[in-house]
Amino acid sequence: MEFIDLKKQYRRMEKEIDQAVKRVLDSCRFILGPEVEALEEELSGFCGAGFCVTTSSGTDALLLSLMCLGVGEGDEVIVPAFTFVATAEVVALLGAKPVFVDVDYRTFNVTADAVKEAITDRTKAVIVVSLYGQCPDFDSIMAVAEESGVYVIEDAAQSFGAEYKGKKSCSIAHLSTTSFFPAKPLGAYGDGGAVFTDNEDFYRKLLALRNHGQVARYRHRYIGINGRLDAIQAAVLRVKLKYFPQEIELRQVAAGRYDALLEEAGIEPPYIEPHNLSVYAQYTVKLKDRDKVAEFLNRNGIPTAIHYPIPLPYQEAFSCLGHREGEFPVSERLSSEVLSLPFHPYITIEEQVRVVEAIKEAISV
Ligand SMILES: *Cc1c(COP(=O)(O)O)cnc(C)c1O
């Protein structure tokens, strides 16, 4: 059993993807160009954002968003304590201070109250993460941020295609970023990412920042980076995007099956707010005996993952911030309880039954 079965997905789209890659090879236009521009149109159309700028990764998409806002030394950026390292890494990389906030136990996401409490007169932005594929409560978070003149960035690396109150992830915050890392809900065959915004000034600046701050050939207005997407990835993504709406439905079906099987076994399935549609980048449960269960499953050929075993404030890389255990109790508890199960649009009911049976067995021994 695969944790995320990319082979099955490739077999389904093989001919079209091969043709798309060949098209790029024949064109010999490998960086940016028409394939990338077409993808950007299709992505912004899909999620209902005004503008899209694709990037070399989800991490660079976050970095470019902060650069676009002029984040630097002396600034604070609020980030969740419980997320992938990239969310906070880019803040520190620009010389700004990541201000960690604890998350909500039920949804794994930050709340407006936690954000409000962390805002100071140095706060430039808050990065909210739509963890595992579910958006946070944007209405209250946007209200709190706008009250204080703080920008909101959605780190939607795990939630492209998700919905919050009928609006798509990547169309709600001031800037939104996603990742096309192969294992993400919409994955390329290499690294890739994108920034979305409705703000045309941001859009123009992002286009320049992604390409060495260049506004016309060899005219550099900003200090930028090489953050460009390559055309082969764009071509692959354009094929995958066509199948993506159906894959999101398959994800709902598979999640519904896990939900029912787990409930039957007396295990709480992940909580999704009724106004949300999750894309389940991860299907993650909380288990008191997590390590025991994980070991049992892995011994029985069922791959699992822990997203994430250490809250970010306690990572060595952030030790200079001086955080101590006990400061982020919810993140700490989650990091010892969460277990992500094999999940992808093509997982079969037989595989899911096998996973849940194994969990039951692990718990009972
Ligand atoms: C994957 C991920 C990223 C980084 O994306 P890359 O494309 O791997 O750089 C950032 N934030 C979160 C929450 C992620 O899951």
The ligand as an SDF file (V2000), in Angstrom:
LIG
                    3D

 15 15  0  0  0  0  0  0  0  0999 V2000
    4.6330   21.7510    1.5670 C   0  0  0  0  0  0  0  0  0  0  0  0
    4.4380   22.9460    2.4080 C   0  0  0  0  0  0  0  0  0  0  0  0
    5.1630   24.1340    2.1920 C   0  0  0  0  0  0  0  0  0  0  0  0
    6.3330   24.2430    1.2460 C   0  0  0  0  0  0  0  0  0  0  0  0
    6.0750   23.9200   -0.0560 O   0  0  0  0  0  0  0  0  0  0  0  0
    7.3130   23.4700   -1.0090 P   0  0  0  0  0  0  0  0  0  0  0  0
    6.7060   23.4730   -2.3590 O   0  0  0  0  0  0  0  0  0  0  0  0
    7.7450   22.1190   -0.5520 O   0  0  0  0  0  0  0  0  0  0  0  0
    8.3790   24.4820   -0.8640 O   0  0  0  0  0  0  0  0  0  0  0  0
    4.8570   25.2430    2.9600 C   0  0  0  0  0  0  0  0  0  0  0  0
    3.8890   25.1960    3.8980 N   0  0  0  0  0  0  0  0  0  0  0  0
    3.1880   24.0690    4.1550 C   0  0  0  0  0  0  0  0  0  0  0  0
    2.1220   24.1120    5.1890 C   0  0  0  0  0  0  0  0  0  0  0  0
    3.4440   22.9080    3.4360 C   0  0  0  0  0  0  0  0  0  0  0  0
    2.7390   21.8050    3.7020 O   0  0  0  0  0  0  0  0  0  0  0  0
  1  2  1  0
  2  3  1  0
  2 14  2  0
  3  4  1  0
  3 10  2  0
  4  5  1  0
  5  6  1  0
  6  7  2  0
  6  8  1  0
  6  9  1  0
 10 11  1  0
 11 12  2  0
 12 13  1  0
 12 14  1  0
 14 15  1  0
M  END
$$$$
